[in-house]
Amino acid sequence: MTAHAFAPLPELAATLLDHALELDDGAHDLSHLQRVWANVRRIAEVDGGDLQVLLAATLLHDCVAVEKDSPLRAQASRMAAEQAALLLAGMGWAPAQIAAVVHAIEAHSFSAAIAPVTLEAKILQDADRLDSLGAIGVARTFYVGGRLNHALYDARDPHARHREHDDSRFTLDHFHTKLLHLAQGFQTVTGARLAQVRHERLRRFMDEFIDEIGG
């Protein structure tokens, strides 16, 4: 049944799913892949793109797991791309298709800071970043913060008025260091429109959170 969540290419999904995930991480799990694929489909319906390349890139973009606090974090997408290339070559994919998947995977990562130059890379980057915004983005952020044993916020200075934002210690600071800036960098018109909706949800959460901890 799982592969059918990746219509219209369930056969390809069934082939790749066993290679898609390396760790039991609730922020980067099967449900994340399903949501990213749903975002890809919404964008591709308007913008186009090669669905076979997009599905392979979606399913394999997290196939090498690197923790958020690892010094290798910025290399994670390149490592995943290399593993994807080996897998697809073994399946007999054409070099041009493999190269397209590799670039999309490499460029999807915020940490890698690689500019997407193909339509498929732009779509995957947007689709993955949408999952870091809105209500689901809030949930994933606090999940990761808990996984890394970060405090919810700095009780002495939650607004960081007298310190630098530090998302290696305080989960709320991650909104300022990354999440609230994501919507400005979307690559597709459809992705940018969806991002603005989710950005406003993120903003509303922030306002309500700050109000509940004392303004």
Rosetta blueprint (number, residue, H / E / L):
1 M L
2 T H
3 A H
4 H H
5 A H
6 F H
7 A L
8 P L
9 L L
10 P H
11 E H
12 L H
13 A H
14 A H
15 T H
16 L H
17 L H
18 D H
19 H H
20 A L
21 L L
22 E L
23 L L
24 D L
25 D L
26 G L
27 A L
28 H L
29 D L
30 L H
31 S H
32 H H
33 L H
34 Q H
35 R H
36 V H
37 W H
38 A H
39 N H
40 V H
41 R H
42 R H
43 I H
44 A H
45 E H
46 V H
47 D H
48 G L
49 G L
50 D L
51 L H
52 Q H
53 V H
54 L H
55 L H
56 A H
57 A H
58 T H
59 L H
60 L H
61 H L
62 D L
63 C L
64 V L
65 A L
66 V L
67 E L
68 K L
69 D L
70 S L
71 P L
72 L L
73 R H
74 A H
75 Q H
76 A H
77 S H
78 R H
79 M H
80 A H
81 A H
82 E H
83 Q H
84 A H
85 A H
86 L H
87 L H
88 L H
89 A H
90 G H
91 M L
92 G L
93 W L
94 A L
95 P H
96 A H
97 Q H
98 I H
99 A H
100 A H
101 V H
102 V H
103 H H
104 A H
105 I H
106 E H
107 A H
108 H H
109 S L
110 F L
111 S L
112 A L
113 A L
114 I L
115 A L
116 P L
117 V L
118 T L
119 L H
120 E H
121 A H
122 K H
123 I H
124 L H
125 Q H
126 D H
127 A H
128 D H
129 R H
130 L H
131 D L
132 S L
133 L L
134 G H
135 A H
136 I H
137 G H
138 V H
139 A H
140 R H
141 T H
142 F H
143 Y H
144 V H
145 G H
146 G H
147 R H
148 L L
149 N L
150 H L
151 A E
152 L L
153 Y L
154 D L
155 A L
156 R L
157 D L
158 P L
159 H L
160 A L
161 R L
162 H L
163 R L
164 E L
165 H L
166 D L
167 D L
168 S L
169 R L
170 F E
171 T H
172 L H
173 D H
174 H H
175 F H
176 H H
177 T H
178 K H
179 L H
180 L H
181 H H
182 L H
183 A H
184 Q H
185 G H
186 F L
187 Q L
188 T L
189 V H
190 T H
191 G H
192 A H
193 R H
194 L H
195 A H
196 Q H
197 V H
198 R H
199 H H
200 E H
201 R H
202 L H
203 R H
204 R H
205 F H
206 M H
207 D H
208 E H
209 F H
210 I H
211 D H
212 E H
213 I L
214 G L
215 G L
